Amino acid sequence: MSKEKGRAGEAGERFVHEIDQIERHYLVGRQKEIQFFREQLSKKRHRGHILNIYGTGGVGKSYLLDEFRRIALHSCSRFLLLDSRDFPHNPQEFCLHLLRLLRYNLSKDEQTDNLSRLIELCQEAIQQEPEPGGVVLALDTFEELGELEYWFREEFLQQLHSEVLVVISGRYPIQGAWLSSPAWRQLISHMPIGDLDYFSVKEYLSRSGIEVENDIHQIWSKTKGHPLTLSLLVSTTLSQAMQPLAIADDNGVFAQVVHTWLKELPDPQLRGLVETAAVMRHFNQELLSCAMEIPVTTEQFLKLVGLSFVRRVDRGWLLHDLMRDAICHELQVRAPEQYKGIRKRCILFYYDLIKESVQKKLVAWETAEWFYYIGDPAILAFFYQNSGTHRWEPLNSFNWREAERYIENRYSSSKEAKITYTNPETLERYDYVISAEENLYTLKHIHLQELHELDPSIVKLIRNGQGVLSGLSVIIPINVHTLDYLRTQPLSSAYFAGLSEQMLKELKVSKESKAGYFVKTIDIPDFADQSMRAAAGLTFITHIISAGFLVAAPPANPFFGEIHQGLGCQVAKHAVHYDYDGITPTPYYVIDTRGNKLQSYLNKMLANYGMLDERRDAQQELAALTSREKEVVELIIKGHTNMEIAGKLYLSEVTVKKHLTNIFRKLDIKNRSQLIQNYKV
């Protein structure tokens, strides 16, 4: 009998070992975290520290803890893992659960409800651990401890042996009293866990037997590097013997991930905020209030931004890409009018913001946000499918050689780019091909030294989130200093040499100023790469309104042509050029938003979205009102009630109501909310 038990035990150990080996094989993208944990184990002086792992649901926290367990075992350390879901949340049960993990057999005398004695037994059992590497105490799903967290911090940890390494893992960083105390702050090392980058996803797929580059790009695009989604999608693909290309988004993978996140939202009001925020690219309290048509309180907003799948960025907050995409898809199906209403209110919010701000400051960021809502489906698909970060830096002596190597590599490794797009409304599919030769047109006639001498701000390098150089832009300010260059050099000369004297006079502003920009190139290695394409597109979009006058001459490929026209560009009538291949007539695309032309451009984009009637020129419509009615409108917009308006204008409340009836009729609106939304300054 003992022999059979021994053989069973050996088989069990082999099985566990095999599982560990497989899990370790598929663990990618966490090298820094693993190295930090190894350092904590190897240096005694690091003991007594608290390692706080946190990240959104499905990001791989528990998977990382498993690797920490394997590392601890190899380092002759005892790894104790307590998942808060495995025991009732009170101090006695915590201690009893820990003692069971320590394989401590309570004698009859020790089986007590005396909490102090139970804590002592836990401490004694930990100190008696025979492993020379000491003890690691790890708590998973820490956010569900609730009130037990206070006892754990103030009672249990205060008595814990100083050489124990504590690991706290949960959806949120530990905060509150953990951070308000200088003593606790010094003990805590934060370890945020995010999505995997493209190269880690590629490595994971390679280990899973998926090597085709196009399939890798599609899976990366679908999963956004979210580990749980990646694992589920790959397992579904392999189990069904399907190519990734054939997998539909509604196969249950994304629903399962969203369900994991929505466990954080027991409050229906909070779910409503999440639904609205999911329609947005970035959001803040003011935009949310506008989109929901009700004030969002600070308390509600802080609850929203405290969720694990919401993150802070430079100009607001945003939802995790997968969460945003899944909720938007579900909302469009379940409540299409609600979805459209939110988008329209966001369009009008940024419409007003751009009009109010354009004379005071650059509106590059506001323009990019506006196009997220008003752009046609192709613009959204090409440039707004993920929230990856890129940064731009001017060409200088420190990065000059790197820029030269980038251009050299582009010439030596140019390849064909295939871009596929399906219109979600018509389900019509579009296929674009940029040949390897065309892929180099965006570098033709680009001479770094010449451009840098013309103006050091012209050439900018584009870096991805990992700091890798992934593109460059050449955008030339139009002024008296650059006009001679623009009138004589390839790509620009055909347009600028053909301008009238009056137009040239308007463009001859001082060297320190600009009358607009000429986009000579925005180059990336691969227009089929979604992240690179987004960086290129947003580089152009952010200049559209801030430039005032924008001219571009991209290669004569349908892909570039349809993008520029989708952004509201007009084809120049007086000029084409042949500077890419000497044969193909290539058009110029122009956007002119100087002065009152801005209103025409904004109206054009609203009309393309079918919203022109919803934002007619307020001044023209208000002109139809009497002076008294205009005073009433002004006070309503400031938030005054009928009674307050009556007092300020020395009228009866009945007269104010009559004025309101006339105002609503003349402006063809139904209520005060519509009046405020449509005519606020």
C-alpha positions as CSV (number, residue, x, y, z in Angstrom):
1,M,0.0,0.0,0.0
2,S,2.8,2.4,0.9
3,K,4.5,1.7,-2.4
4,E,1.3,2.5,-4.3
5,K,1.0,5.8,-2.4
6,G,4.6,6.5,-3.2
7,R,4.1,5.9,-6.9
8,A,1.0,8.0,-6.9
9,G,2.9,10.8,-5.2
10,E,5.7,10.7,-7.7
11,A,3.2,10.7,-10.6
12,G,1.5,13.7,-9.0
13,E,4.8,15.6,-8.6
14,R,5.7,14.8,-12.2
15,F,2.3,16.1,-13.4
16,V,2.7,19.3,-11.4
17,H,6.2,19.7,-12.7
18,E,5.0,19.2,-16.3
19,I,2.3,21.9,-15.8
20,D,4.9,24.3,-14.3
21,Q,7.1,23.8,-17.3
22,I,4.3,24.4,-19.8
23,E,3.2,27.6,-17.9
24,R,6.7,28.9,-17.8
25,H,7.1,28.2,-21.5
26,Y,4.2,30.5,-22.3
27,L,5.1,33.3,-19.9
28,V,6.3,36.3,-21.9
29,G,6.8,40.0,-21.5
30,R,7.4,40.0,-17.7
31,Q,11.2,39.8,-17.6
32,K,11.6,43.1,-15.5
33,E,9.1,42.0,-12.9
34,I,10.7,38.5,-12.6
35,Q,14.2,40.0,-12.3
36,F,13.0,42.4,-9.5
37,F,11.5,39.5,-7.6
38,R,14.7,37.5,-7.9
39,E,16.6,40.5,-6.4
40,Q,14.2,40.7,-3.5
41,L,14.8,37.0,-2.7
42,S,18.5,37.1,-3.0
43,K,19.2,40.1,-0.8
44,K,18.3,39.8,2.9
45,R,18.2,43.5,3.3
46,H,15.2,43.7,1.0
47,R,13.2,41.5,3.4
48,G,10.4,43.1,5.3
49,H,9.4,44.9,2.1
50,I,6.0,44.7,0.5
51,L,5.7,44.1,-3.2
52,N,2.4,45.5,-4.6
53,I,1.4,43.9,-7.9
54,Y,-1.7,45.5,-9.5
55,G,-3.4,45.6,-12.8
56,T,-6.8,45.2,-14.5
57,G,-8.7,41.9,-14.7
58,G,-7.1,39.3,-17.0
59,V,-3.8,41.0,-17.2
60,G,-1.9,38.1,-15.8
61,K,-1.3,38.9,-12.1
62,S,-2.1,35.3,-10.9
63,Y,0.1,33.9,-13.7
64,L,3.0,36.0,-12.5
65,L,2.4,34.9,-8.9
66,D,2.8,31.3,-10.1
67,E,6.1,32.2,-11.6
68,F,7.2,33.8,-8.4
69,R,6.2,30.6,-6.6
70,R,8.5,28.6,-8.9
71,I,11.3,31.0,-8.4
72,A,10.9,30.9,-4.7
73,L,10.9,27.1,-4.7
74,H,14.1,27.1,-6.8
75,S,15.6,29.6,-4.3
76,C,14.7,27.3,-1.3
77,S,12.1,29.8,-0.1
78,R,8.7,28.9,1.2
79,F,5.9,30.5,-0.9
80,L,2.6,30.9,0.8
81,L,-0.3,32.0,-1.4
82,L,-3.6,33.1,0.1
83,D,-6.3,34.0,-2.3
84,S,-8.9,36.2,-0.5
85,R,-11.7,34.2,-2.3
86,D,-10.7,31.0,-0.4
87,F,-11.6,31.9,3.1
88,P,-14.2,34.0,5.0
89,H,-13.0,37.6,5.6
90,N,-12.4,37.7,9.3
91,P,-9.1,37.5,11.3
92,Q,-9.7,34.0,12.8
93,E,-10.3,32.4,9.4
94,F,-7.3,34.2,7.9
95,C,-5.1,32.8,10.6
96,L,-6.6,29.3,10.4
97,H,-6.2,29.3,6.6
98,L,-2.5,30.4,6.9
99,L,-1.8,27.7,9.4
100,R,-3.2,25.1,7.1
101,L,-0.9,26.4,4.3
102,L,2.0,26.1,6.8
103,R,0.8,22.5,7.5
104,Y,0.6,23.3,11.1
105,N,-1.5,20.8,13.0
106,L,-3.4,22.5,15.8
107,S,-3.5,20.5,19.0
108,K,-6.7,20.5,21.1
109,D,-5.2,23.0,23.5
110,E,-4.4,25.3,20.5
111,Q,-7.8,25.2,18.9
112,T,-9.0,28.5,20.3
113,D,-11.1,31.6,19.4
114,N,-8.4,33.7,21.1
115,L,-7.2,35.9,18.2
116,S,-4.0,37.0,19.8
117,R,-3.0,33.4,20.4
118,L,-3.8,32.5,16.7
119,I,-1.6,35.3,15.5
120,E,1.2,34.1,17.8
121,L,0.8,30.6,16.3
122,C,1.1,32.0,12.8
123,Q,4.2,34.0,13.6
124,E,5.8,31.0,15.4
125,A,5.0,28.6,12.5
126,I,6.5,31.1,10.0
127,Q,9.7,31.5,12.0
128,Q,10.0,27.7,12.3
129,E,10.0,27.2,8.6
130,P,13.0,25.1,7.7
131,E,13.6,26.6,4.2
132,P,16.9,28.5,4.3
133,G,15.6,31.0,1.8
134,G,12.9,32.2,4.2
135,V,9.2,32.8,3.6
136,V,7.2,34.7,1.0
137,L,3.7,35.6,2.0
138,A,1.5,36.4,-1.0
139,L,-2.1,37.6,-1.0
140,D,-4.0,37.5,-4.3
141,T,-7.4,39.3,-5.1
142,F,-6.5,41.7,-2.3
143,E,-9.2,44.2,-3.3
144,E,-11.9,41.7,-2.0
145,L,-10.5,41.6,1.6
146,G,-12.8,44.5,2.5
147,E,-12.6,45.5,6.2
148,L,-10.1,42.7,6.9
149,E,-7.5,44.9,5.2
150,Y,-7.3,47.2,8.2
151,W,-6.7,44.3,10.6
152,F,-4.1,42.8,8.2
153,R,-2.1,46.0,8.1
154,E,-2.5,47.3,11.6
155,E,-2.4,44.0,13.6
156,F,-1.0,41.1,11.6
157,L,1.8,42.8,9.6
158,Q,2.9,44.7,12.7
159,Q,3.8,41.4,14.4
160,L,5.2,39.7,11.3
161,H,8.9,38.7,11.3
162,S,10.9,41.3,9.4
163,E,12.6,38.8,7.1
164,V,9.3,37.8,5.5
165,L,8.7,39.2,2.0
166,V,5.0,40.2,1.5
167,V,3.4,40.3,-1.9
168,I,0.1,42.0,-2.3
169,S,-1.7,41.4,-5.6
170,G,-5.0,43.0,-6.8
171,R,-6.7,45.1,-9.3
172,Y,-5.8,48.4,-7.6
173,P,-2.6,49.8,-6.1
174,I,-2.8,49.8,-2.3
175,Q,-3.4,53.3,-1.1
176,G,-5.0,55.2,1.7
177,A,-3.3,54.5,5.0
178,W,-0.6,52.5,3.2
179,L,0.6,55.7,1.6
180,S,-0.3,58.3,4.2
181,S,2.2,56.7,6.6
182,P,5.9,57.5,5.7
183,A,6.9,54.2,7.4
184,W,4.6,52.0,5.2
185,R,5.5,54.0,2.1
186,Q,9.2,53.2,2.5
187,L,8.4,49.5,2.7
188,I,6.3,49.3,-0.4
189,S,7.5,48.7,-4.0
190,H,4.9,49.1,-6.6
191,M,4.7,46.7,-9.6
192,P,2.0,47.8,-12.1
193,I,1.2,45.0,-14.6
194,G,0.0,46.2,-18.1
195,D,-0.8,44.7,-21.5
196,L,1.9,42.9,-23.5
197,D,3.7,44.8,-26.2
198,Y,3.7,43.6,-29.8
199,F,6.9,41.8,-29.6
200,S,5.8,39.8,-26.5
201,V,2.5,38.9,-28.3
202,K,4.5,37.8,-31.3
203,E,6.8,35.6,-29.0
204,Y,3.7,34.1,-27.3
205,L,2.1,33.3,-30.7
206,S,5.3,31.8,-32.0
207,R,5.5,29.5,-28.9
208,S,1.8,28.6,-29.7
209,G,2.8,27.6,-33.3
210,I,1.4,30.7,-35.0
211,E,4.1,32.2,-37.2
212,V,2.4,33.8,-40.2
213,E,3.0,37.6,-40.0
214,N,-0.5,38.6,-41.2
215,D,-2.1,36.3,-38.6
216,I,0.1,37.8,-35.8
217,H,-0.9,41.3,-36.8
218,Q,-4.6,40.4,-36.8
219,I,-4.4,38.7,-33.4
220,W,-2.4,41.7,-32.0
221,S,-5.1,44.0,-33.4
222,K,-7.9,42.1,-31.9
223,T,-6.4,41.5,-28.4
224,K,-4.5,44.8,-28.0
225,G,-2.0,42.7,-26.0
226,H,-4.4,41.8,-23.2
227,P,-3.1,38.5,-21.9
228,L,-6.4,36.8,-21.0
229,T,-7.9,37.8,-24.4
230,L,-4.8,36.6,-26.2
231,S,-4.9,33.2,-24.4
232,L,-8.6,32.7,-25.0
233,L,-8.4,33.7,-28.7
234,V,-5.4,31.5,-29.4
235,S,-7.0,28.5,-27.6
236,T,-10.2,29.0,-29.6
237,T,-8.2,29.3,-32.8
238,L,-6.2,26.1,-32.2
239,S,-9.1,24.1,-30.8
240,Q,-11.3,24.9,-33.8
241,A,-8.4,24.4,-36.3
242,M,-9.3,27.9,-37.7
243,Q,-7.1,30.6,-39.0
244,P,-7.2,33.8,-36.9
245,L,-8.6,35.6,-39.9
246,A,-11.8,33.6,-39.7
247,I,-12.5,34.3,-36.0
248,A,-15.5,36.5,-35.5
249,D,-15.4,39.1,-32.7
250,D,-18.6,37.6,-31.2
251,N,-17.3,34.1,-30.5
252,G,-17.5,34.6,-26.8
253,V,-13.9,35.5,-26.1
254,F,-14.5,39.2,-25.8
255,A,-17.7,38.7,-23.9
256,Q,-15.9,36.6,-21.3
257,V,-13.2,39.2,-20.8
258,V,-15.7,42.0,-20.4
259,H,-17.7,39.9,-17.9
260,T,-14.5,39.6,-15.9
261,W,-14.2,43.4,-15.8
262,L,-17.8,44.1,-15.1
263,K,-17.6,42.3,-11.8
264,E,-16.3,45.6,-10.5
265,L,-19.6,47.3,-11.3
266,P,-22.5,46.3,-9.0
267,D,-23.9,49.9,-9.2
268,P,-26.2,50.4,-12.2
269,Q,-25.4,54.2,-12.1
270,L,-21.7,53.4,-12.4
271,R,-22.4,51.1,-15.3
272,G,-24.1,53.9,-17.1
273,L,-21.0,56.1,-16.6
274,V,-18.8,53.3,-18.0
275,E,-21.1,52.8,-21.0
276,T,-20.9,56.5,-21.8
277,A,-17.2,56.7,-21.3
278,A,-16.7,53.7,-23.6
279,V,-18.1,55.8,-26.5
280,M,-15.4,58.3,-25.9
281,R,-11.7,58.4,-26.8
282,H,-10.6,60.4,-23.8
283,F,-13.0,61.6,-21.2
284,N,-13.2,64.0,-18.2
285,Q,-15.9,65.1,-15.8
286,E,-17.1,68.0,-18.0
287,L,-17.4,65.9,-21.2
288,L,-19.2,63.1,-19.4
289,S,-21.7,65.5,-18.0
290,C,-22.3,66.9,-21.5
291,A,-22.6,63.5,-23.1
292,M,-25.1,62.2,-20.4
293,E,-27.0,65.5,-20.3
294,I,-26.9,65.4,-16.5
295,P,-24.3,66.7,-14.1
296,V,-21.8,64.0,-13.1
297,T,-20.8,64.6,-9.5
298,T,-17.2,64.5,-8.4
299,E,-18.0,61.5,-6.2
300,Q,-19.4,59.6,-9.2
301,F,-16.5,60.6,-11.4
302,L,-13.9,59.5,-8.8
303,K,-15.6,56.0,-8.5
304,L,-15.4,55.7,-12.3
305,V,-11.7,56.6,-12.7
306,G,-10.8,54.4,-9.8
307,L,-11.8,51.3,-11.7
308,S,-9.0,49.0,-12.7
309,F,-9.7,49.2,-16.5
310,V,-9.6,53.0,-16.5
311,R,-6.2,54.8,-16.8
312,R,-5.1,58.4,-16.5
313,V,-3.4,59.9,-19.5
314,D,-2.1,63.4,-20.3
315,R,-5.4,65.0,-21.2
316,G,-8.0,63.0,-19.3
317,W,-8.9,59.3,-18.7
318,L,-9.6,56.4,-21.0
319,L,-11.0,52.9,-20.8
320,H,-9.0,49.9,-21.8
321,D,-9.2,49.4,-25.5
322,L,-10.9,46.0,-25.3
323,M,-13.4,47.2,-22.8
324,R,-14.2,50.3,-24.9
325,D,-14.6,48.3,-28.1
326,A,-16.7,45.5,-26.6
327,I,-19.1,47.9,-24.8
328,C,-19.4,50.2,-27.8
329,H,-20.3,47.2,-30.0
330,E,-22.9,45.9,-27.5
331,L,-24.4,49.4,-27.0
332,Q,-24.7,49.9,-30.8
333,V,-26.7,46.7,-31.0
334,R,-28.8,47.1,-27.9
335,A,-29.4,50.9,-27.9
336,P,-28.4,52.4,-31.2
337,E,-30.1,55.7,-30.7
338,Q,-28.5,56.1,-27.3
339,Y,-25.1,55.4,-28.8
340,K,-25.6,57.9,-31.6
341,G,-26.9,60.5,-29.1
342,I,-23.7,60.3,-27.1
343,R,-21.5,60.6,-30.2
344,K,-23.5,63.6,-31.4
345,R,-23.2,65.4,-28.1
346,C,-19.4,64.8,-28.1
347,I,-19.2,66.2,-31.6
348,L,-21.0,69.3,-30.5
349,F,-18.9,69.6,-27.4
350,Y,-15.6,69.7,-29.4
351,Y,-17.2,71.8,-32.1
352,D,-17.9,74.5,-29.6
353,L,-14.5,74.0,-27.9
354,I,-12.6,74.4,-31.2
355,K,-14.6,77.5,-32.2
356,E,-14.0,79.2,-28.8
357,S,-10.3,78.3,-28.6
358,V,-8.9,78.5,-32.1
359,Q,-8.0,82.2,-31.8
360,K,-6.5,81.8,-28.3
361,K,-4.3,78.6,-28.6
362,L,-3.4,75.6,-30.7
363,V,-6.3,73.2,-31.0
364,A,-4.3,70.1,-32.2
365,W,-5.5,67.9,-29.4
366,E,-9.1,69.0,-29.7
367,T,-9.0,68.4,-33.4
368,A,-7.8,64.8,-32.9
369,E,-10.6,64.3,-30.4
370,W,-13.3,65.8,-32.7
371,F,-12.3,63.5,-35.6
372,Y,-12.7,60.5,-33.4
373,Y,-16.4,61.3,-33.3
374,I,-17.1,63.0,-36.6
375,G,-14.6,61.0,-38.8
376,D,-16.1,58.6,-41.3
377,P,-15.8,54.8,-40.6
378,A,-12.6,54.5,-42.7
379,I,-10.9,57.3,-40.7
380,L,-11.9,55.6,-37.4
381,A,-10.7,52.2,-38.6
382,F,-7.4,53.5,-40.0
383,F,-6.3,55.8,-37.2
384,Y,-8.3,55.3,-34.0
385,Q,-8.4,51.5,-33.4
386,N,-6.0,51.6,-30.4
387,S,-4.8,54.0,-27.8
388,G,-1.1,53.3,-28.3
389,T,1.2,56.1,-27.5
390,H,3.7,57.8,-29.8
391,R,5.9,60.8,-29.3
392,W,7.5,63.3,-31.6
393,E,10.9,64.8,-31.3
394,P,12.7,67.3,-33.5
395,L,15.8,66.2,-35.5
396,N,19.0,67.3,-33.7
397,S,22.6,66.4,-33.4
398,F,21.9,63.6,-30.8
399,N,19.5,61.7,-33.0
400,W,20.8,62.6,-36.5
401,R,22.7,59.4,-37.1
402,E,19.7,57.4,-35.9
403,A,17.5,59.2,-38.5
404,E,20.0,58.5,-41.2
405,R,20.0,54.8,-40.3
406,Y,16.2,54.8,-40.3
407,I,16.2,56.1,-43.9
408,E,18.9,53.6,-44.9
409,N,16.9,50.7,-43.4
410,R,13.8,51.9,-45.2
411,Y,15.5,51.8,-48.6
412,S,17.0,48.3,-47.9
413,S,13.8,46.7,-46.5
414,S,10.9,48.3,-48.3
415,K,7.9,45.9,-48.8
416,E,4.4,45.9,-50.1
417,A,1.6,46.9,-47.7
418,K,-1.9,45.4,-48.0
419,I,-4.6,47.2,-46.1
420,T,-8.1,45.7,-45.7
421,Y,-11.1,47.6,-44.4
422,T,-14.7,46.6,-44.0
423,N,-17.3,49.3,-43.6
424,P,-19.3,48.4,-40.5
425,E,-22.4,50.0,-41.8
426,T,-22.5,48.6,-45.4
427,L,-20.3,45.5,-44.8
428,E,-18.6,46.5,-48.0
429,R,-14.9,45.4,-48.1
430,Y,-12.1,47.6,-49.4
431,D,-8.6,46.4,-50.3
432,Y,-5.7,48.8,-50.7
433,V,-2.2,47.9,-51.9
434,I,0.8,50.1,-51.5
435,S,3.6,48.7,-53.6
436,A,7.2,48.4,-52.4
437,E,8.1,51.2,-54.8
438,E,5.3,53.4,-53.7
439,N,6.2,52.7,-50.1
440,L,9.5,54.6,-50.7
441,Y,7.8,57.6,-52.4
442,T,7.3,59.2,-49.0
443,L,11.1,59.4,-48.7
444,K,11.8,60.7,-52.1
445,H,13.3,64.3,-52.2
446,I,13.9,64.2,-48.5
447,H,17.3,65.7,-47.7
448,L,17.9,66.0,-43.9
449,Q,20.7,68.6,-44.0
450,E,18.9,70.9,-46.5
451,L,15.6,70.8,-44.5
452,H,17.4,71.3,-41.1
453,E,19.1,74.4,-42.5
454,L,15.9,75.7,-43.8
455,D,14.2,75.4,-40.4
456,P,15.3,73.1,-37.5
457,S,11.7,72.4,-36.6
458,I,10.7,70.9,-39.9
459,V,11.9,67.3,-39.5
460,K,10.4,65.4,-36.5
461,L,11.1,61.8,-35.6
462,I,8.2,59.5,-34.5
463,R,8.9,57.1,-31.7
464,N,6.6,54.3,-30.4
465,G,5.8,53.6,-26.8
466,Q,9.1,51.6,-26.4
467,G,11.1,54.6,-27.7
468,V,11.9,52.9,-31.1
469,L,12.1,55.2,-34.1
470,S,9.1,54.2,-36.2
471,G,8.7,57.1,-38.6
472,L,9.5,60.7,-39.5
473,S,7.5,63.8,-40.7
474,V,8.6,66.7,-42.8
475,I,6.1,69.6,-42.3
476,I,7.3,73.0,-43.5
477,P,5.9,76.2,-42.1
478,I,4.8,78.6,-44.8
479,N,6.4,82.1,-44.5
480,V,8.6,84.6,-46.3
481,H,11.7,82.5,-45.4
482,T,10.4,79.2,-46.8
483,L,8.4,80.3,-49.8
484,D,11.4,80.4,-52.2
485,Y,12.2,76.8,-51.2
486,L,8.5,75.8,-51.7
487,R,8.3,77.4,-55.1
488,T,11.4,75.7,-56.5
489,Q,11.7,72.3,-54.9
490,P,10.1,69.0,-56.0
491,L,6.7,68.0,-54.5
492,S,5.8,71.6,-53.6
493,S,6.9,73.7,-56.6
494,A,4.0,73.0,-58.9
495,Y,1.5,74.2,-56.3
496,F,3.3,77.3,-54.9
497,A,4.7,78.5,-58.2
498,G,1.1,78.5,-59.6
499,L,-0.4,80.7,-56.9
500,S,-1.7,84.2,-57.6
501,E,0.3,87.2,-56.5
502,Q,-2.5,88.1,-54.0
503,M,-2.3,84.6,-52.4
504,L,1.5,84.7,-52.3
505,K,1.3,88.1,-50.6
506,E,-1.0,86.5,-47.9
507,L,1.5,83.8,-47.3
508,K,4.5,86.0,-46.9
509,V,4.3,86.4,-43.2
510,S,7.5,87.0,-41.1
511,K,10.0,84.2,-40.6
512,E,9.0,83.9,-36.9
513,S,5.4,83.3,-37.9
514,K,3.6,81.0,-40.3
515,A,0.7,81.3,-42.7
516,G,0.2,77.5,-42.8
517,Y,2.1,74.3,-43.4
518,F,3.1,72.2,-46.4
519,V,3.2,68.5,-45.5
520,K,6.1,67.2,-47.6
521,T,6.0,63.8,-46.1
522,I,4.8,61.7,-43.2
523,D,6.8,58.4,-43.5
524,I,6.4,55.1,-41.8
525,P,7.9,51.8,-42.8
526,D,4.6,49.8,-43.0
527,F,1.1,51.4,-43.6
528,A,-0.4,47.9,-42.9
529,D,0.8,48.3,-39.3
530,Q,-2.1,49.7,-37.3
531,S,0.0,51.4,-34.7
532,M,2.4,53.1,-37.2
533,R,-0.6,54.1,-39.4
534,A,-2.3,55.7,-36.4
535,A,0.8,57.7,-35.6
536,A,1.1,59.0,-39.2
537,G,-2.6,59.8,-39.5
538,L,-2.8,61.7,-36.2
539,T,0.3,63.7,-37.1
540,F,-1.7,65.0,-40.1
541,I,-5.0,65.4,-38.3
542,T,-3.5,67.5,-35.4
543,H,-2.4,70.1,-38.0
544,I,-5.7,70.4,-39.8
545,I,-7.3,73.3,-37.9
546,S,-4.2,74.7,-36.0
547,A,-2.4,75.2,-39.3
548,G,-5.1,77.5,-40.8
549,F,-3.8,76.6,-44.2
550,L,-2.6,73.1,-45.0
551,V,-1.3,71.7,-48.3
552,A,-0.2,68.1,-48.8
553,A,1.0,66.1,-51.9
554,P,0.9,62.4,-50.9
555,P,1.5,59.6,-53.5
556,A,-1.3,59.1,-56.1
557,N,-2.6,55.9,-54.4
558,P,-6.3,55.5,-53.7
559,F,-5.5,54.8,-50.0
560,F,-4.0,58.3,-49.5
561,G,-6.6,60.0,-51.7
562,E,-9.6,58.7,-49.8
563,I,-8.0,59.5,-46.5
564,H,-7.4,63.1,-47.4
565,Q,-10.8,63.6,-48.8
566,G,-12.4,61.9,-45.8
567,L,-10.6,64.5,-43.6
568,G,-12.3,67.3,-45.6
569,C,-9.4,68.2,-47.9
570,Q,-10.2,69.7,-51.3
571,V,-8.3,68.8,-54.4
572,A,-6.4,71.8,-55.8
573,K,-7.7,72.8,-59.2
574,H,-4.7,74.7,-60.5
575,A,-1.9,72.2,-60.1
576,V,-0.7,68.6,-60.1
577,H,2.9,67.3,-59.9
578,Y,4.8,64.4,-61.4
579,D,7.7,64.3,-58.9
580,Y,7.3,60.7,-57.6
581,D,7.8,58.7,-60.8
582,G,8.0,61.4,-63.5
583,I,4.8,59.9,-65.1
584,T,1.8,59.9,-62.7
585,P,-0.1,63.1,-62.3
586,T,-0.4,63.6,-58.5
587,P,-2.9,66.0,-57.0
588,Y,-2.5,68.4,-54.1
589,Y,-4.9,68.4,-51.2
590,V,-5.7,71.6,-49.4
591,I,-7.6,72.6,-46.2
592,D,-8.1,76.4,-45.6
593,T,-9.6,77.3,-42.3
594,R,-8.3,80.9,-42.0
595,G,-10.8,83.5,-40.7
596,N,-14.4,82.8,-41.5
597,K,-13.4,79.8,-43.6
598,L,-13.2,77.8,-40.4
599,Q,-17.0,77.9,-40.0
600,S,-17.4,76.6,-43.6
601,Y,-15.0,73.8,-42.9
602,L,-16.8,72.8,-39.7
603,N,-20.2,73.0,-41.3
604,K,-18.9,70.8,-44.2
605,M,-17.8,68.1,-41.7
606,L,-21.1,68.3,-39.8
607,A,-23.0,68.0,-43.0
608,N,-20.9,64.9,-43.9
609,Y,-22.1,63.4,-40.6
610,G,-25.7,64.5,-41.2
611,M,-25.6,67.0,-38.4
612,L,-25.6,70.4,-40.1
613,D,-29.2,71.1,-39.1
614,E,-28.3,70.4,-35.5
615,R,-25.7,73.1,-35.3
616,R,-26.8,76.0,-37.4
617,D,-25.1,79.4,-37.0
618,A,-26.3,80.6,-33.6
619,Q,-25.8,84.3,-34.3
620,Q,-28.0,84.2,-37.5
621,E,-30.8,82.4,-35.6
622,L,-30.6,84.7,-32.6
623,A,-30.9,87.7,-34.8
624,A,-34.6,86.7,-35.4
625,L,-35.3,87.3,-31.7
626,T,-36.3,90.6,-30.1
627,S,-33.9,92.4,-27.8
628,R,-35.9,91.3,-24.8
629,E,-36.0,87.6,-26.0
630,K,-32.2,87.8,-26.4
631,E,-31.9,88.9,-22.8
632,V,-34.0,86.0,-21.7
633,V,-31.9,83.6,-23.7
634,E,-28.7,85.0,-22.1
635,L,-30.0,84.5,-18.6
636,I,-31.3,81.0,-19.3
637,I,-27.9,80.0,-20.6
638,K,-26.4,81.3,-17.4
639,G,-28.6,78.9,-15.5
640,H,-31.3,81.2,-14.1
641,T,-34.8,80.0,-13.3
642,N,-38.0,81.7,-14.7
643,M,-38.5,83.4,-11.3
644,E,-34.9,84.7,-11.2
645,I,-35.2,86.0,-14.8
646,A,-38.5,87.8,-13.9
647,G,-36.7,89.5,-11.0
648,K,-33.7,90.6,-13.1
649,L,-35.8,92.0,-16.0
650,Y,-38.6,93.4,-13.9
651,L,-41.2,91.2,-15.6
652,S,-43.9,88.9,-14.3
653,E,-43.2,85.1,-14.4
654,V,-46.1,84.7,-16.9
655,T,-44.4,87.2,-19.3
656,V,-41.2,85.3,-19.0
657,K,-43.0,82.1,-20.0
658,K,-44.6,83.8,-23.0
659,H,-41.1,85.0,-24.1
660,L,-39.9,81.4,-23.8
661,T,-42.8,80.1,-25.9
662,N,-41.9,82.6,-28.6
663,I,-38.1,81.8,-28.4
664,F,-38.8,78.0,-28.7
665,R,-41.0,78.6,-31.7
666,K,-38.6,80.9,-33.5
667,L,-35.6,78.7,-32.9
668,D,-37.5,75.5,-33.6
669,I,-36.5,73.9,-30.3
670,K,-38.5,72.1,-27.6
671,N,-37.0,72.9,-24.2
672,R,-34.4,74.8,-22.1
673,S,-31.9,72.0,-22.3
674,Q,-31.9,72.2,-26.1
675,L,-31.6,75.9,-25.9
676,I,-28.6,75.8,-23.6
677,Q,-26.9,73.1,-25.6
678,N,-27.4,74.8,-29.0
679,Y,-26.7,78.4,-28.1
680,K,-24.3,78.5,-25.2
681,V,-21.4,80.8,-25.8
